[in-house]
């Protein structure tokens, strides 16, 4: 008899949690993302991002994030590091999804500001060559397409492809990337 009671309780718990409301207005979330930069070479170029979301109406939300990007440029047998520290803010628009918002597809537009460092500020290399690109304050715009699915009432798995267009840099202006993240909704 206990087996049947436990089974019924588990089924009821499963039904109530799967029918929970998602993306309530003004609900906040903390998001952590990692990913790879989609450059000519894929390997040691990565980014780490931590952000906050604030849900709006109809599955839309604001997003605010801080990001660290690290990539290398090859010169002879040397790998020259490029590090970028950015802050971005923007708005994500609901495109597609099921009625209960368990699975959604969103598109976001963001503004980006930050600082870019090349070879940690050292312009002279070991062989006497000089790096002509300087460390710069950068600014720009970004866009991202995210596929989001709820793992539970509070945890959301986020897969995204994104790009940034950066001005104020001596390097590439167009910077695409792809990554995965986890959001915890409070």
Secondary structure, DSSP 8 states (H G I E B T S, - for coil): -HHHHHHHHHHHHHHHHHT---S-TT-EEEEEEEEEE-SSS-SS-EEEEEEEEEE-STT-EEEEEEEEEEEEEEETTEEEEEEEEEEEEEEEEEEEE-TT-SEEEEEEEEEEEEEEEEGGG--B-TTS-B-----EEEEEEEEEEEEEEESSSSEEEEEEEEEEEEES-SS-SEEEEEEEEEEEE-
